[in-house]
Amino acid sequence: MPDFSKPPIMRYRGPMVDGHVHIRPPEAMRVFLEVAEAYGVRHFVGVGDLAAIAACRKGLPGCVAGVMRMTFEDVADAARFKTRVLTELKRGLDEEDVRGVKFWFSPQFHATTGLWLDDARLDPIFDFLCAQRLPALVHVGDPDAWFAHQYADTAKLGTKAENLAQLERRLARHPELIVQAAHLAGNPERLDQVAQLLETHSNVFPDLSATKWLARELSRKPEESRAFVIRWADRLIWGTDLVVARRPDMTADDYATRYYVHRHLWEGQGRLASPIPDPDADAFQVGPSSAPAPGGGTPHGGHGVMVAGLNLPVEVLRKIYCLNSQRLYRIAVE
């Protein structure tokens, strides 16, 4: 088994910002922070509640740009919801230097709440974000494999196209909104459509998180993927979407394997066996990335996914690893 305590390759040795990570207070992040440091990552765009953001500001000064996670438990009462959320946003901005707001609008969320991203009850939130020039980190899409299987009830959950369209409708209502569109705008399977989104909206910045999903899909079409990242290098935000301490038994390898895959995907050459178990690779045909591991056998995890190294130029790596997040979230990087 490979040694995941260090990167498989380090062509880029400059500062790195993990532009999409779910944070906890620093005492719960010790193992994660040690792993991130070993991979050259010392700054984070951290999604969490105000308590976690406050704790990280105090315990990890200058390291975390806080992105506040939205809650919607009282959205049925539009007036109460508006007052509560705007009060929280103003407090977060004034007291905790919040740099953005997270919106998780997956099919399950819509099925549970009846909310789409363009619901009029959310207009005051987006008015505030536009006025303050705060980015919205938006999740609106999930893997094709999920829509083919666990999301088959499209009458309840919507099709993938319907889920993706809610972002376009919100941008039509708030054309000045700055958006970090999670997981290549939820659509890494169709880079031509992501490119069209980028061409239409100059204020949209797709991120490169959701490690196993992005690695699996981009590895199916490495030449197209490489050309896409180079073409849009000024607009892409690198990140992992790691959820720190999601389980009490998480080990260093649970974090390191994600960084390990990213360093090979963006910097490496050839194909590397993914160490991340990926049930979707069995549930959905993943094409060339499911080729056998060199020398026979299957990768650790048993799902046969091979990660294609895109061998990006160092100047492109510098933009996606650091400069774009630094600019979007006003991060001071040494």
Beta strands, then each sheet from edge to edge (+ up, - down):
strand 1: 16-22
strand 2: 41-48
strand 3: 64-69
strand 4: 100-104
strand 5: 136-139
strand 6: 179-181
strand 7: 204-206
strand 8: 242-243
strand 9: 271-273
strand 10: 306-308
sheet 1: 7+ 6+ 5+ 4+ 3+ 2+ 1+ 8+
sheet 2: 9+ 10-
end
